Amino acid sequence: MDSVLRGIPASAGIVVGPVHLLRWEVPEVRQRLIHDDQIDAEIARLHAAIDRARDRLTTLRTRAEAQAGAEEAAIFDVQLTMLTDGELLTAIEALIRQNLGAEKAFDIVLLEWQQHFARHATPMLRERVGDLTDVHIRVLSILLNLPDHDPVDVPKGSNAILVTHDLTPSLTLQLDREAIGAIATEAGTATAHVAILARSLGLPAVVGLRAAVRTLRGGELAILDGTEGTLTVSPTEAEVADARLRAEANQARDEELLEAAQAPSVTLDKVSMVVRANVDIPEEAELAAVSGADGVGLMRTEFLVVGRANMPDEDEQYRSYKRVVEAFKGRPVIIRTFDIGGDKLPVGGYPHEANPFLGWRAIRMCLDEPALFKTQLRALLRAAVHGDIRIMLPLVVTVDEVREARTLLDEAEQELAERRVPFKRDVPLGVMVETPAAAIAVDTLVRDVDFLSIGSNDLVQYTLAVDRGNVNLAPRFTPLHPAVLRLIREVAATGAKSDLPVAVCGEMASQPLMVFALIGLGVRQLSVSPRAVPIVKRLIRSITAQAAQEAVSLALASSGTAREIELLLRRRLRVALGEP
């Protein structure tokens, strides 16, 4: 095996530690026949295994609630409910009474249920396939006397490198940050969920490591370099020493940057920038608030929905938003309304969509489900009493959508007033520019919104027709493509003419070279992962906006490819920084 596995850099940092291999997959089950006089004992063995699985899930739920909150821990309630489902248990027992061993009977029924749920027209049931798989693995492991433990149950202080195919929501919740030092997955790209999560948690990560689970044994010493996108297995003593020196240097640099991050973000030629933080879950707010960020430029709210058995009510949402607002003590907090679609709703009744990225999702779904949308809007208006909340609508492509949303916002205000619940009126409303349609026709939106925010992840995806989550297409996901740069420049210019703030809140804004390009394109607000705030602010204070503008103008005039533009900008950035 090659000692260096190469993937895609997802979250910067270097970790030296043991590989913790997570093969969270359904074990192979051989058919075993039993005699009639063994049937009752086999049924009892089934129920004992299910009881053990329920005890383990209850423990996991309790731990998740303590670490991440009751709302997040609710993901385990679905699996607990499945283990007590009468129809499921009756079907398994029926096969045992036909002289089939408990493990094979359980295996057959669970596979049938997964196939049925996967084809179901109701998104709630399609969403449950992952939960069925988790239950399948957990109970079979007990019945087959395989290791019965947390899938990521690693001793504290191990600084382990978690290697797995992908991280599901339930596995993510079980991550112990005192034990896991880094993440490596076979699936994913730099803009996939696991990469965004790793950056938010401050964990170095590499994604797109094909065949890593199959080639590794587990327990090997390894070096994960999240900047280079490599996993070095069984390194030499010299390689370990070098990695530890680089990790120490990085830590010292990070501490120095964090201290300097409290200074204003102003270029050498006195152009002021705003650098805010992205927040994926409320638990990140405290870390983001001390990163030097000028507020929250993007709070994603999908954590409240994905993997849940039911939609969050108004009070639950209000508590989550309030926690983030209070952490930032008066600084702006921009909260994006639900960016979910028919494939991710936890409530049913919606048709399956072959291409949900182009389907019924985000603002489209919210406008078609006004009761669901107004519940979120009421929670946001209530939380705005505690600070500076601004509401952002995702995937807007026409001004009609903005106007419909404003009507529902007015109705939400009226409903709160009738209930005599404290709330804030006239909360700013903005939109995410994520499609070529919105970027090209942005002048039709400016009269109806208070701010614009460019979602660069989706803008690149839709402009280049490249699935941002497809590891095979990762080299083609190029934010510096001239089409993308021209769209961003047009949005920034239109915003400036209309005196509207324009931000970029995708992962593009977290990378120094991209920040240089964005400043040159006229963008004056950025929203980045909390760990990127200090380095972005340092870069801003080290260059002139004029140098960035000249570099971008030259790049766009060159008619070059994305790669040629990247090389040109790198040269210009080195000159701007005074480097050789």
ZADO-6822 format. One line per 5 residues: their letters; for each residue x negated, y negated, z negated of C-alpha. Coordinates in pm, 1 decimal. Layout:
<sites>
A) X Y Z ~ ...
</sites>
This chain:
<sites>
MDSVL) 0.0 0.0 0.0 ~ -120.5 -348.5 86.0 ~ -214.5 -516.6 -242.5 ~ -60.8 -846.7 -128.6 ~ 310.1 -854.9 -45.0
RGIPA) 410.0 -1166.6 146.6 ~ 749.4 -1332.6 128.2 ~ 901.2 -1678.5 127.3 ~ 799.6 -1937.1 -136.5 ~ 1111.2 -2014.3 -341.7
SAGIV) 999.9 -2177.2 -667.1 ~ 648.5 -2305.4 -736.6 ~ 427.1 -2165.8 -1008.1 ~ 186.9 -1881.8 -1084.6 ~ 255.9 -1593.1 -1323.2
VGPVH) 36.7 -1299.3 -1420.1 ~ 234.8 -1016.5 -1574.3 ~ 368.7 -662.9 -1545.1 ~ 616.2 -572.3 -1274.3 ~ 962.0 -495.8 -1411.7
LLRWE) 1126.2 -301.2 -1131.3 ~ 1503.4 -323.5 -1131.3 ~ 1665.1 -51.8 -917.1 ~ 2023.4 -139.4 -993.3 ~ 2180.3 110.5 -755.9
VPEVR) 2426.6 398.8 -768.8 ~ 2239.8 724.4 -848.3 ~ 2280.4 1033.4 -634.4 ~ 2528.4 1281.4 -783.1 ~ 2533.6 1651.7 -704.8
QRLIH) 2858.4 1843.5 -710.2 ~ 2900.7 2059.9 -1021.6 ~ 3193.5 2297.2 -1074.3 ~ 3323.4 2386.6 -1421.2 ~ 3537.2 2670.0 -1562.3
DDQID) 3893.5 2617.3 -1678.6 ~ 3792.7 2646.7 -2042.6 ~ 3544.5 2355.3 -1995.9 ~ 3798.7 2104.3 -1863.4 ~ 3899.8 1949.8 -2197.1
AEIAR) 3538.8 1913.5 -2306.5 ~ 3448.1 1753.6 -1973.2 ~ 3731.7 1502.3 -2004.6 ~ 3612.0 1423.1 -2356.2 ~ 3258.9 1373.0 -2218.0
LHAAI) 3398.2 1128.9 -1962.4 ~ 3573.5 922.8 -2229.3 ~ 3262.9 924.3 -2450.0 ~ 3056.3 786.1 -2160.3 ~ 3316.1 518.8 -2090.6
DRARD) 3320.0 421.8 -2459.2 ~ 2939.4 387.2 -2454.6 ~ 2959.9 174.9 -2140.9 ~ 3223.7 -47.8 -2301.6 ~ 3005.8 -90.5 -2611.5
RLTTL) 2712.0 -193.3 -2391.0 ~ 2924.6 -441.1 -2195.1 ~ 3063.2 -588.4 -2515.6 ~ 2706.4 -640.3 -2640.5 ~ 2609.2 -802.3 -2309.7
RTRAE) 2912.5 -1027.6 -2322.4 ~ 2830.9 -1140.6 -2675.4 ~ 2471.0 -1214.2 -2580.5 ~ 2572.5 -1399.8 -2265.4 ~ 2821.6 -1609.6 -2460.2
AQAGA) 2551.9 -1707.5 -2710.7 ~ 2303.5 -1795.4 -2435.3 ~ 2523.5 -1942.4 -2163.2 ~ 2867.0 -2010.5 -2312.0 ~ 3209.8 -1846.2 -2316.8
EEAAI) 3295.7 -1946.3 -1961.1 ~ 2989.4 -1777.0 -1815.5 ~ 3029.1 -1466.8 -2034.4 ~ 3381.6 -1411.3 -1901.1 ~ 3226.6 -1241.4 -1597.4
FDVQL) 3202.0 -922.7 -1806.2 ~ 3572.9 -922.4 -1893.2 ~ 3659.7 -786.5 -1549.3 ~ 3431.6 -486.0 -1595.9 ~ 3565.5 -420.5 -1944.6
TMLTD) 3918.4 -423.0 -1805.7 ~ 3823.5 -175.0 -1532.8 ~ 3698.4 73.2 -1791.5 ~ 4043.4 83.8 -1951.1 ~ 4243.1 95.0 -1627.3
GELLT) 4498.4 376.6 -1665.1 ~ 4526.1 447.1 -1292.3 ~ 4149.6 479.7 -1257.9 ~ 4116.2 715.0 -1554.1 ~ 4412.8 929.0 -1440.8
AIEAL) 4257.1 976.9 -1096.8 ~ 3922.9 1084.0 -1247.1 ~ 4085.5 1323.7 -1492.2 ~ 4287.6 1477.2 -1208.6 ~ 3967.0 1573.7 -1026.9
IRQNL) 3816.2 1716.4 -1344.6 ~ 4128.8 1932.9 -1385.7 ~ 4047.1 2066.7 -1038.9 ~ 3723.5 2203.4 -1190.1 ~ 3494.2 1919.0 -1083.1
GAEKA) 3225.2 1794.1 -1320.6 ~ 3291.9 1453.4 -1481.5 ~ 3002.7 1275.5 -1308.1 ~ 3110.6 1384.8 -956.7 ~ 3476.7 1311.5 -1030.3
FDIVL) 3385.4 962.3 -1149.9 ~ 3158.4 912.1 -847.8 ~ 3426.9 1009.5 -595.0 ~ 3700.4 792.5 -745.6 ~ 3476.1 487.4 -781.3
LEWQQ) 3361.7 515.8 -419.8 ~ 3724.7 539.5 -305.8 ~ 3817.8 231.4 -507.4 ~ 3522.8 32.5 -371.9 ~ 3618.7 116.4 -13.2
HFARH) 3980.3 22.7 -81.9 ~ 3885.9 -307.8 -246.5 ~ 3633.9 -396.7 26.5 ~ 3906.9 -372.4 293.1 ~ 4175.1 -546.0 89.5
ATPML) 4338.5 -863.9 223.0 ~ 4328.0 -1021.8 -121.5 ~ 3999.7 -1204.3 -194.9 ~ 4036.5 -1136.2 -567.9 ~ 4010.5 -762.6 -501.5
RERVG) 3733.4 -796.3 -242.1 ~ 3539.2 -998.2 -499.4 ~ 3575.5 -710.1 -745.2 ~ 3362.5 -470.2 -537.0 ~ 3048.0 -594.9 -710.6
DLTDV) 3204.3 -538.8 -1051.9 ~ 3310.0 -186.7 -951.7 ~ 2952.9 -116.0 -843.9 ~ 2817.0 -234.2 -1179.1 ~ 3065.2 -9.1 -1363.2
HIRVL) 2982.0 278.3 -1127.1 ~ 2609.7 252.3 -1202.5 ~ 2651.2 205.6 -1575.7 ~ 2882.3 501.2 -1642.4 ~ 2703.5 741.4 -1406.3
SILLN) 2372.6 659.5 -1573.9 ~ 2522.9 770.3 -1904.6 ~ 2686.9 1083.8 -1763.7 ~ 2360.4 1187.2 -1593.1 ~ 2147.0 1105.2 -1900.1
LPDHD) 1956.3 842.2 -1704.4 ~ 1813.8 538.7 -1887.5 ~ 2104.9 353.6 -2047.5 ~ 1982.3 1.8 -2099.5 ~ 2026.3 -352.5 -1987.1
PVDVP) 1928.0 -376.2 -1621.2 ~ 1696.2 -660.3 -1722.8 ~ 1629.3 -556.1 -2080.3 ~ 1264.9 -664.0 -2108.2 ~ 1074.9 -717.3 -2438.4
KGSNA) 1039.2 -1083.0 -2533.0 ~ 701.2 -1231.9 -2457.6 ~ 633.4 -986.3 -2174.4 ~ 608.2 -1259.6 -1910.7 ~ 731.2 -990.9 -1672.3
ILVTH) 779.3 -1031.7 -1299.6 ~ 1131.5 -911.6 -1223.1 ~ 1135.6 -734.6 -885.9 ~ 1473.6 -637.0 -742.9 ~ 1664.8 -633.7 -416.9
DLTPS) 1882.3 -931.7 -509.7 ~ 2026.1 -1099.9 -816.8 ~ 2402.5 -1072.3 -856.3 ~ 2592.7 -1310.7 -1087.3 ~ 2620.2 -1046.2 -1360.4
LTLQL) 2247.5 -964.5 -1341.9 ~ 2158.0 -1332.9 -1343.6 ~ 2350.6 -1383.9 -1665.3 ~ 2143.6 -1112.3 -1833.0 ~ 1808.7 -1278.1 -1760.0
DREAI) 1617.2 -1339.4 -2081.8 ~ 1399.7 -1643.0 -2017.3 ~ 1177.7 -1545.5 -2313.5 ~ 1090.9 -1218.2 -2138.5 ~ 1106.4 -1285.5 -1763.2
GAIAT) 826.1 -1503.3 -1630.5 ~ 900.8 -1488.0 -1257.7 ~ 1141.3 -1346.5 -1001.0 ~ 1073.3 -1158.6 -677.7 ~ 1352.9 -1037.4 -451.5
EAGTA) 1372.7 -853.0 -122.9 ~ 1671.4 -1058.1 -9.3 ~ 1714.3 -1432.4 15.8 ~ 1560.5 -1741.7 168.2 ~ 1427.6 -2069.2 27.1
TAHVA) 1780.4 -2212.9 22.3 ~ 1959.6 -1901.3 -107.2 ~ 2131.2 -1889.1 -446.6 ~ 1850.6 -1699.9 -619.2 ~ 1591.7 -1955.9 -502.5
ILARS) 1801.2 -2249.8 -622.7 ~ 1862.7 -2070.6 -953.4 ~ 1491.7 -2000.5 -1005.5 ~ 1399.6 -2363.8 -945.4 ~ 1672.1 -2476.4 -1185.7
LGLPA) 1544.9 -2239.4 -1455.5 ~ 1182.1 -2335.3 -1392.9 ~ 1089.0 -1976.5 -1301.3 ~ 833.2 -1918.6 -1023.3 ~ 990.8 -1710.3 -748.1
VVGLR) 923.8 -1543.4 -415.2 ~ 1209.5 -1417.0 -196.7 ~ 1224.0 -1217.9 126.6 ~ 973.5 -956.0 0.0 ~ 1088.7 -674.9 223.8
AAVRT) 1056.3 -317.5 88.6 ~ 914.5 -436.5 -244.9 ~ 1148.6 -218.0 -451.2 ~ 1062.8 90.0 -245.1 ~ 684.4 39.2 -250.4
LRGGE) 635.5 -59.1 -615.3 ~ 637.3 181.6 -910.9 ~ 701.3 -62.2 -1195.1 ~ 462.2 -149.0 -1475.0 ~ 177.6 -257.2 -1245.3
LAILD) -2.9 -578.3 -1327.0 ~ 71.4 -838.0 -1061.1 ~ 23.5 -1204.1 -971.8 ~ 323.2 -1392.2 -835.6 ~ 243.3 -1716.6 -658.7
GTEGT) 565.0 -1906.0 -593.5 ~ 382.6 -2175.1 -397.6 ~ 214.3 -1939.8 -151.1 ~ 498.9 -1686.4 -145.5 ~ 285.0 -1387.2 -242.9
LTVSP) 293.9 -1098.3 -488.7 ~ -52.3 -951.7 -549.4 ~ -25.1 -599.9 -694.7 ~ -298.6 -447.1 -914.0 ~ -529.6 -748.2 -872.1
TEAEV) -898.2 -746.0 -952.8 ~ -1028.8 -905.7 -1273.7 ~ -1163.1 -1195.2 -1066.5 ~ -821.7 -1251.3 -906.2 ~ -650.7 -1247.1 -1246.2
ADARL) -900.8 -1494.8 -1391.0 ~ -858.1 -1727.4 -1093.1 ~ -478.0 -1707.3 -1114.3 ~ -477.8 -1789.1 -1485.0 ~ -704.6 -2086.5 -1429.1
RAEAN) -473.7 -2215.7 -1157.1 ~ -169.1 -2158.4 -1378.8 ~ -329.3 -2353.4 -1664.9 ~ -421.1 -2634.4 -1427.6 ~ -63.7 -2641.8 -1298.6
QARDE) 74.7 -2657.3 -1652.5 ~ -157.1 -2943.6 -1744.7 ~ -55.9 -3124.6 -1428.6 ~ 313.3 -3067.2 -1499.3 ~ 279.2 -3210.1 -1850.7
ELLEA) 96.6 -3513.3 -1714.4 ~ 360.0 -3559.1 -1444.3 ~ 645.0 -3528.5 -1692.7 ~ 497.3 -3805.4 -1904.8 ~ 451.7 -4027.0 -1600.8
AQAPS) 801.3 -3947.6 -1471.6 ~ 958.6 -4191.5 -1714.0 ~ 817.6 -4479.5 -1505.4 ~ 1036.5 -4638.1 -1232.5 ~ 1036.5 -4493.8 -880.2
VTLDK) 897.7 -4783.7 -676.7 ~ 671.1 -4757.9 -372.0 ~ 347.6 -4952.4 -344.4 ~ 526.3 -5207.1 -125.1 ~ 799.9 -5255.4 -387.8
VSMVV) 1079.0 -5045.7 -235.2 ~ 1292.9 -4903.1 -516.4 ~ 1406.2 -4541.2 -501.3 ~ 1656.5 -4350.4 -713.0 ~ 1560.1 -3994.8 -809.6
RANVD) 1832.8 -3786.1 -968.1 ~ 1854.0 -3418.1 -1060.0 ~ 2060.9 -3129.1 -928.6 ~ 2246.6 -2931.0 -1195.2 ~ 2390.4 -2584.9 -1126.3
IPEEA) 2524.4 -2498.4 -1471.3 ~ 2586.6 -2718.4 -1780.2 ~ 2308.2 -2542.5 -1971.9 ~ 2053.9 -2710.1 -1739.8 ~ 2173.2 -3060.5 -1827.4
ELAAV) 1952.0 -3102.7 -2133.9 ~ 1637.7 -3004.4 -1938.3 ~ 1733.6 -3228.0 -1646.6 ~ 1805.9 -3521.8 -1878.4 ~ 1445.7 -3530.6 -2006.6
SGADG) 1284.0 -3473.0 -1665.4 ~ 1271.0 -3843.3 -1585.0 ~ 1577.1 -3818.7 -1359.6 ~ 1791.0 -4128.2 -1307.1 ~ 2104.8 -3920.3 -1350.2
VGLMR) 2264.5 -3624.7 -1171.0 ~ 2287.8 -3649.3 -793.7 ~ 2462.7 -3316.2 -751.4 ~ 2638.8 -3105.1 -1010.1 ~ 2768.5 -2789.2 -846.4
TEFLV) 3093.3 -2659.2 -997.1 ~ 3111.3 -2313.2 -838.8 ~ 2972.8 -2155.9 -1159.9 ~ 3320.7 -2206.4 -1302.3 ~ 3477.1 -1983.6 -1038.5
VGRAN) 3251.1 -1722.4 -879.9 ~ 3268.7 -1383.5 -1049.6 ~ 3561.9 -1483.8 -1267.6 ~ 3886.8 -1296.4 -1310.5 ~ 4089.5 -1619.1 -1312.5
MPDED) 4059.1 -1985.2 -1227.7 ~ 3928.1 -2212.4 -1506.3 ~ 4191.2 -2429.8 -1668.9 ~ 4170.1 -2805.3 -1714.1 ~ 4035.6 -2795.4 -2070.7
EQYRS) 3758.6 -2548.5 -1984.7 ~ 3645.1 -2762.5 -1693.1 ~ 3666.0 -3080.3 -1899.9 ~ 3432.4 -2933.7 -2164.4 ~ 3174.8 -2834.0 -1902.1
YKRVV) 3172.5 -3174.3 -1730.2 ~ 3167.9 -3359.5 -2063.1 ~ 2857.5 -3167.6 -2174.7 ~ 2660.8 -3282.8 -1870.5 ~ 2783.1 -3641.7 -1890.4
EAFKG) 2691.4 -3672.4 -2257.5 ~ 2344.1 -3528.3 -2196.0 ~ 2270.4 -3813.4 -1953.8 ~ 2390.4 -4087.1 -2190.0 ~ 2541.7 -4333.3 -1945.8
RPVII) 2333.5 -4248.9 -1641.0 ~ 2538.0 -4161.1 -1326.9 ~ 2656.1 -3801.3 -1291.5 ~ 2782.7 -3707.5 -943.6 ~ 2998.4 -3395.9 -959.2
RTFDI) 3088.9 -3206.9 -643.4 ~ 3437.4 -3059.9 -629.3 ~ 3471.3 -2687.1 -565.6 ~ 3269.2 -2571.2 -265.0 ~ 3435.5 -2231.8 -248.7
GGDKL) 3634.1 -2050.6 16.1 ~ 3865.7 -1759.8 77.6 ~ 3576.7 -1516.1 35.0 ~ 3496.4 -1640.1 -314.5 ~ 3829.3 -1722.7 -476.3
PVGGY) 3912.2 -1527.4 -792.0 ~ 4284.1 -1551.6 -716.2 ~ 4453.3 -1363.7 -436.5 ~ 4688.1 -1404.3 -144.6 ~ 4446.2 -1529.0 119.9
PHEAN) 4341.3 -1358.2 444.6 ~ 3992.2 -1221.0 495.7 ~ 3771.5 -1439.5 714.8 ~ 3504.7 -1299.4 943.3 ~ 3299.1 -1621.3 917.1
PFLGW) 3371.9 -1799.5 587.9 ~ 3097.0 -2058.8 646.9 ~ 3312.2 -2198.5 927.3 ~ 3641.0 -2116.0 764.8 ~ 3881.9 -2210.4 491.4
RAIRM) 3647.9 -2347.6 227.4 ~ 3544.4 -2653.1 25.4 ~ 3765.0 -2961.1 81.4 ~ 3987.9 -2767.4 322.8 ~ 4081.9 -2512.9 59.4
CLDEP) 4122.0 -2778.9 -210.3 ~ 4359.2 -2989.0 -2.0 ~ 4565.7 -2682.3 85.6 ~ 4582.0 -2583.4 -282.5 ~ 4676.7 -2914.5 -449.0
ALFKT) 4760.5 -2759.3 -787.4 ~ 4414.0 -2602.1 -809.9 ~ 4246.5 -2922.2 -687.1 ~ 4436.9 -3156.1 -917.8 ~ 4342.7 -2941.3 -1217.9
QLRAL) 3979.5 -3012.9 -1137.3 ~ 4044.7 -3381.0 -1066.9 ~ 4225.5 -3425.7 -1400.3 ~ 3934.2 -3262.7 -1584.1 ~ 3689.6 -3494.9 -1406.3
LRAAV) 3894.4 -3805.7 -1485.8 ~ 3908.4 -3704.0 -1852.4 ~ 3533.4 -3637.8 -1869.5 ~ 3467.0 -3977.7 -1708.1 ~ 3572.9 -4140.3 -2034.9
HGDIR) 3241.0 -4020.5 -2179.5 ~ 3009.8 -4166.1 -1914.3 ~ 2951.1 -4258.9 -1551.1 ~ 3112.0 -3979.2 -1348.3 ~ 3136.8 -4001.6 -970.8
IMLPL) 3332.3 -3746.8 -765.4 ~ 3190.7 -3600.6 -444.3 ~ 3390.5 -3409.3 -180.2 ~ 3210.4 -3128.7 10.2 ~ 3227.8 -3045.6 382.9
VVTVD) 3427.4 -3352.1 484.6 ~ 3448.9 -3392.9 863.2 ~ 3735.4 -3640.9 901.3 ~ 3857.9 -3947.1 716.4 ~ 4202.4 -3785.7 684.1
EVREA) 4052.7 -3545.9 431.6 ~ 3921.1 -3834.8 222.4 ~ 4258.0 -4009.7 226.8 ~ 4444.3 -3692.9 128.8 ~ 4198.1 -3641.8 -157.2
RTLLD) 4253.9 -4000.2 -275.3 ~ 4628.9 -3938.8 -278.7 ~ 4580.6 -3631.5 -497.3 ~ 4341.4 -3828.3 -720.1 ~ 4611.0 -4093.0 -768.4
EAEQE) 4860.1 -3819.3 -855.0 ~ 4615.9 -3671.4 -1106.2 ~ 4582.8 -4012.7 -1272.9 ~ 4961.1 -4044.8 -1290.9 ~ 4999.0 -3699.3 -1446.2
LAERR) 4740.5 -3777.7 -1714.2 ~ 4906.3 -4110.4 -1785.6 ~ 5240.8 -3936.9 -1832.4 ~ 5077.6 -3693.1 -2075.6 ~ 4910.8 -3986.2 -2253.4
VPFKR) 4572.5 -3818.0 -2223.4 ~ 4269.9 -4053.0 -2219.7 ~ 4108.9 -4081.4 -1875.0 ~ 3916.5 -4328.8 -1662.5 ~ 4069.1 -4501.0 -1359.5
DVPLG) 3891.7 -4599.6 -1039.0 ~ 3626.0 -4328.8 -1056.9 ~ 3398.3 -4366.4 -749.3 ~ 3470.5 -4116.5 -471.4 ~ 3208.0 -4010.4 -218.9
VMVET) 3154.3 -3743.0 43.0 ~ 2886.8 -3495.5 139.8 ~ 2766.1 -3526.2 497.2 ~ 2691.2 -3164.5 586.8 ~ 2787.8 -3123.8 951.8
PAAAI) 2685.2 -3289.3 1277.3 ~ 3046.7 -3406.4 1310.9 ~ 3034.4 -3597.3 982.9 ~ 2690.0 -3739.4 1059.2 ~ 2775.5 -3858.3 1409.7
AVDTL) 3111.3 -4006.3 1304.3 ~ 2996.5 -4135.3 966.2 ~ 3107.5 -4487.7 1063.0 ~ 3468.5 -4362.6 1047.4 ~ 3422.7 -4265.9 680.8
VRDVD) 3250.0 -4566.8 529.4 ~ 3560.5 -4778.9 469.9 ~ 3723.1 -4507.7 259.4 ~ 3434.8 -4391.6 38.3 ~ 3209.9 -4537.3 -230.3
FLSIG) 2892.4 -4343.6 -145.3 ~ 2746.4 -4086.0 94.7 ~ 2531.2 -3785.1 14.5 ~ 2361.5 -3576.3 281.0 ~ 2368.3 -3203.9 202.9
SNDLV) 2053.7 -3113.4 391.4 ~ 2082.5 -2734.8 342.2 ~ 2409.7 -2712.9 531.4 ~ 2328.3 -2996.1 771.1 ~ 2023.8 -2801.9 891.4
QYTLA) 2225.8 -2480.5 905.7 ~ 2508.5 -2624.1 1112.5 ~ 2291.3 -2841.5 1335.2 ~ 2052.4 -2560.8 1428.9 ~ 2307.9 -2275.5 1414.8
VDRGN) 2076.0 -2092.9 1172.7 ~ 2221.0 -1902.8 877.4 ~ 2032.7 -2042.8 578.7 ~ 2068.4 -1710.7 391.3 ~ 1935.5 -1486.4 668.6
VNLAP) 1579.7 -1381.7 589.9 ~ 1524.7 -1283.6 956.3 ~ 1595.2 -1642.6 1062.7 ~ 1396.7 -1814.1 785.8 ~ 1119.2 -1937.5 1022.2
RFTPL) 1388.1 -2103.9 1235.8 ~ 1536.9 -2296.4 942.3 ~ 1337.5 -2613.0 1012.6 ~ 1453.9 -2935.6 842.2 ~ 1201.2 -3135.0 1045.7
HPAVL) 1371.2 -3051.0 1374.9 ~ 1418.2 -3381.6 1560.4 ~ 1796.5 -3329.8 1578.9 ~ 1818.5 -3310.1 1199.4 ~ 1592.7 -3613.4 1147.9
RLIRE) 1793.2 -3824.0 1394.0 ~ 2120.9 -3737.3 1221.3 ~ 1979.9 -3832.1 880.5 ~ 1842.7 -4159.1 1020.8 ~ 2184.1 -4245.0 1167.5
VAATG) 2365.1 -4177.5 837.9 ~ 2111.9 -4383.9 640.7 ~ 2137.4 -4675.3 884.1 ~ 2518.2 -4671.7 883.7 ~ 2523.4 -4661.2 504.4
AKSDL) 2286.4 -4957.5 484.3 ~ 2500.7 -5162.4 723.8 ~ 2807.8 -5091.4 511.5 ~ 2623.8 -5151.6 182.7 ~ 2692.9 -4792.9 76.4
PVAVC) 2439.8 -4582.9 -118.0 ~ 2309.9 -4285.6 83.6 ~ 2141.7 -3994.1 -94.5 ~ 1996.4 -3661.0 12.6 ~ 2077.0 -3383.0 -230.6
GEMAS) 1967.0 -3062.6 -56.8 ~ 1648.3 -2867.9 -124.2 ~ 1477.9 -3078.7 142.8 ~ 1457.6 -3366.2 -106.4 ~ 1244.6 -3161.9 -350.1
QPLMV) 947.1 -3117.9 -116.7 ~ 680.5 -3394.5 -105.1 ~ 636.9 -3388.6 273.6 ~ 1012.4 -3403.9 320.9 ~ 1038.3 -3690.9 71.0
FALIG) 784.2 -3882.9 279.6 ~ 999.0 -3818.0 588.5 ~ 1324.1 -3914.6 413.2 ~ 1181.9 -4245.6 292.8 ~ 1071.1 -4311.9 649.5
LGVRQ) 1424.0 -4236.6 771.3 ~ 1568.4 -4503.9 542.1 ~ 1697.2 -4283.3 258.7 ~ 1668.4 -4458.0 -80.1 ~ 1830.3 -4201.8 -313.4
LSVSP) 1724.7 -3841.9 -371.4 ~ 1860.5 -3558.7 -583.1 ~ 1618.0 -3275.8 -656.1 ~ 1569.0 -2976.9 -884.6 ~ 1482.2 -3096.2 -1239.1
RAVPI) 1128.1 -2956.4 -1219.9 ~ 1065.3 -3148.8 -897.5 ~ 1158.4 -3488.6 -1044.1 ~ 810.6 -3576.8 -1180.9 ~ 618.2 -3485.0 -865.3
VKRLI) 868.7 -3662.6 -638.5 ~ 848.2 -3976.9 -848.0 ~ 467.7 -3964.8 -845.8 ~ 464.8 -3936.6 -467.6 ~ 699.2 -4233.9 -434.3
RSITA) 467.4 -4448.8 -647.0 ~ 165.0 -4339.6 -439.0 ~ 277.4 -4446.7 -90.8 ~ 428.8 -4741.2 93.5 ~ 770.8 -4718.2 255.6
QAAQE) 618.0 -4888.1 558.8 ~ 369.6 -4603.7 605.9 ~ 653.8 -4352.2 588.5 ~ 864.0 -4548.7 838.6 ~ 574.3 -4577.5 1083.1
AVSLA) 502.6 -4204.3 1054.2 ~ 863.1 -4103.4 1119.0 ~ 900.9 -4345.6 1410.8 ~ 587.9 -4201.6 1569.8 ~ 707.9 -3845.9 1507.7
LASSG) 1049.0 -3902.1 1664.9 ~ 900.5 -4088.3 1960.0 ~ 660.4 -3801.2 2028.2 ~ 933.2 -3563.4 2152.5 ~ 754.9 -3294.8 1957.9
TAREI) 874.4 -2967.1 1810.5 ~ 953.6 -2926.7 1442.3 ~ 606.4 -2775.5 1390.9 ~ 435.5 -3063.7 1575.1 ~ 634.9 -3318.5 1374.8
ELLLR) 534.0 -3143.0 1053.9 ~ 163.5 -3157.5 1142.6 ~ 189.0 -3524.6 1238.6 ~ 367.0 -3615.1 914.3 ~ 112.7 -3419.5 708.9
RRLRV) -173.0 -3613.7 865.5 ~ 5.1 -3944.0 807.9 ~ 88.2 -3851.2 447.2 ~ -277.1 -3773.0 373.6 ~ -373.5 -4112.0 514.8
ALGEP) -100.6 -4283.3 310.7 ~ -233.4 -4114.3 -3.6 ~ -590.3 -4212.0 78.3 ~ -699.0 -3851.0 121.1 ~ -956.6 -3736.5 377.5
</sites>
